[in-house]
Every structure is written in structure tokens, then in C-alpha cells.
Amino acid sequence: MKKGVLTVIAVLLSVSGFGQKTADIGLWGGASTYWGDLQEVEFSQSVNPVYGAFFRYNFNARVSLRAIYLFGKINAVGYIEGRLWDDLSDISYDLPPDWSPKMIHDFSFMIEINYLKYVLGLKKTPVSPYIMGGVGVMYFPYTLDPRAIYMFNQRHNKEDIEVNESVMAPVIPFGMGVKTHIGKRFGIGAEFIIQKLFSDKLDNLDDPLAHINSHGDEVIYNNLWHNNDYTAYLGINLTYKIYLGKEICPAYESKN
């Protein structure tokens, strides 16, 4: 395993050693949605705007490393055990909003690999599809009212304590996109990103069917490694190319 990691690092360093070093800065805008414990999600009511910015270091015409920060709101309308989770207003006491749109903050590092050689601004590399993947963290609030859980799980394991906390969850983002340039310094792209969360609290439903059985034992279905929460982002990015050296090196373009 260690040899494989060292080999990848050595390749990246070797291919970045020639030519002009470049990087890109950019803005990102799009929409978010969700997959998780809710069933029959009404996606027409479960889409929210997301914005962000990123920095991308280009090792060569094929491989880049990107740091990206996204923020916005996320929620979903759907059913849990036959009940509409977005509206439990028919019960006899007041509840906090079950899943009104919540603010998320998302930061990740991703390796980006171009299917075709691509250098922003170079006419002979006008466009390329790409794939990406990496690691990151997501920060969001979490609200749990055990009375709401009781409406579909009378033997739940959440006790009777209302929870309001902030969560910082590791994520694994992966996705694909396509990019092109609109001049020597500017580029534009469209991409789709899916994120696997290592937390089941995004939808305010933390292992909602976990319960205490008739023998008094706790039965759980989700944990850190196995849970149901994913996010998805679809967006457009606008990119500006910057040179990290003192001057443009003609050899860079000739080698790519």
C-alpha cells in the first residue's frame, strides 16, 4: 500500500517538474439535493442553491489538485415509514421544524483527471471531460426531537432528550464534468458531484429505525461506515488562469 502511494506521489512530482506551472481560481454556482433515509423524495421541492469558490493547481495537462469550498442550503421533502417528514403538523403538540432548509458548509480536496489533454487557453486543447475524487468535511446543524421519531418508531432508542448540535462530518466526494475555455485566461465548465457522508444526521434522522427490542436489547442499522446520507451538486464554474512563474514558458505549451 505504501509503495503504491509513494509511486503516485513520485509520478505527480515528476510530471509537474517541466514547463510553466499554472493554477486556476474560480467561482462555482449550482444546486444541491439529497439521498438518505427519506423515501419517495419529491425532488422538485428538494433542490436549493449552492455557491462556492475553488483553487486548482495543474500538475500537467492531465492531472490537477483542487481545493473547493461550497456553501448553501439543503433539505428534502419525502416520506419516512409512510409519514411525510416535511409536515408533522397533525400531531397534538408543537415541534421545531423537522427539516426546514439548513445551511451547509463543505470543504474538500479532489484530484481532477482530464480524459483529454487540456490546458486552459491553448487552442489545440479546447475541451475535455474529466473525473474527480477526494476527501473533505461538511459542517451543518443537527436537530432531533424524539417526539417526532415516536410518530413512526414507538420503540426508538433516542431516549426523551431533544438534541441541537453542530456536526462536522467527513465526506468522500466524487464526480465528473466537462470544461472548455473562452479565451487565453478564462474557462467555463459544468460538473456533477456526489458526496458520501460519514454521518447519518444531515436529514435530522440519525438511524431513525433503531430501536429497543422486546428483550431490552438495542438494535441499530447505521454506523459511521454504513449510513444512508448522500448529497449531490450540479453546477457551473467560471475559471481564471494564473501563472505561478515569472513569465510564460513556451516549452509548456509545446509539451502539452
Beta strands, then each sheet from edge to edge (+ up, - down):
strand 1: 22-35
strand 2: 48-58
strand 3: 63-74
strand 4: 79-80
strand 5: 83-84
strand 6: 102-114
strand 7: 127-144
strand 8: 163-181
strand 9: 186-197
strand 10: 211-212
strand 11: 218-219
strand 12: 230-243
sheet 1: 1+ 2- 3+ 6- 7+ 8- 9+ 12- 1+
sheet 2: 4+ 5-
sheet 3: 10+ 11-
end
